[in-house]
Amino acid sequence: MPRPLLARSAAGLCGEVRVPGDKSISHRALMLAALAVGESRIDGLLEGEDVLRTAAAMRALGALVEREGPGCWRVAGCGVGGLAEPADVLDMGNSGTAARLLMGVLATHGFTAFMTGDASLRRRPMRRVTAPLEGFGARFVGREGGRLPIAIEGAAEALPVRYRLPVASAQVKSAVLLAGLNAPGLTTVVEPTPSRDHTERMLAHFGVPVTVEDDGSGGRIVSVQGEVEFAGRDLVVPGDVSSAAFPLVAAILGPGSEVRIRNVGLNPLRAGLIEILRGMGAEIGVEGERTAAGEPVADLVVRGSRLHGVAVPPDRVPSTIDEFPVLAVAAACADGDTRMEGLAELRVKESDRLSAIARGLAACGVALEEGEDSLVIHGTGRPPRGGATIAVDLDHRIAMAFLTLGTATPEPVAVDDGTPIDTSFPGFVALMNGLGARIEENS
Ligand code: S3P
């Protein structure tokens, strides 16, 4: 059942919140804990639908995965190479990360598994991940373009791989590294532009030999030693900066706002949005910097600010990749033009985000130009009119970005379906309303 929602303008946001656990780190924590020997306790795990799909998949593959309390999970792993053939199709729901990383794990387990997902995941490209995984000796039979549903025949006698990524993709990098765990010798990924390095950091946290070197031209060479046994470890998942982005931007857009967001993961390869917003004039403070399970964490303190347009060059894109919907919302309220380039990857996310952003903002009265891989937003220094209903098309971040816009526009902004929000940010509406937003069911 779709859940239509509507956001009305709010008079500034105030208060203190914690956002749910980081989605990228949560998937990796469950997968690596399932490949470890013995028990791991994970605290702060995101209990959104995407991560629950990974939990169910690891269980179907033989690991013991148990919820002990809110955000607190216990995993007893099977050891590298120790997963078992699943009895049924693995349904990864809406999650590209779950599907692609798990394909990596399965590529070097010598059994056949079948994988599917929802309508959004079934239209997403998978050749980018199956092509390098074939190098290990795995075979994939999917639909056109390698799309789901797909059969994965893992290599019984895997070979290690050296792979140069054609696009910056942490999912493809991680899939290859996870496959390399059960191949003899060294598996190496060369990435032309650094992408989020949660897998590398978590492998190191579990004591797996992993090396990261500069390639001399701005890229990185990441290698992992295969066929190692590693023991379970406890870890704490920080709050998701990609979820924090919504209350953060809503607070910036609200005159007189003052919001503290506690315990946010600030991995430099994820936190591009904060730097860009600061460059646009946003007042964002970082307090109490610390480290948890190898990841930098801090509290964010944000105040209502006047924004001006900026240029966002292509080299900013990987560290901001999931934040373009909400960044575009901020740009729509800023004074002057914001130019964003190198956005081709946005077309293959949970929806074609570049066109969803452009269509939605135009319907709200924003002047803009959408290119093949670029977007120019002409801001006037005031929030646009609003007064539109946005088609979410199974994309959680499109839903949350446009509800964030509706907290600032004179006329309400509605979304036709808020249910996808639960894939990454359960409790989004209550958290925003607790800060003073006015998001409600739209009957
Ligand atoms: C992710 C990597 C990114 C990102 C996605 C999560 C990850 O995708 O958009 O939401 O956890 O590795 P790509 O690897 O396709 O860039």
Residues whose N, C-alpha, C, O or C-beta is under 5 A from the ligand:
A	BS01	S3P	S24 T97 A168 S169 A170 Q171 V172 I321 D322
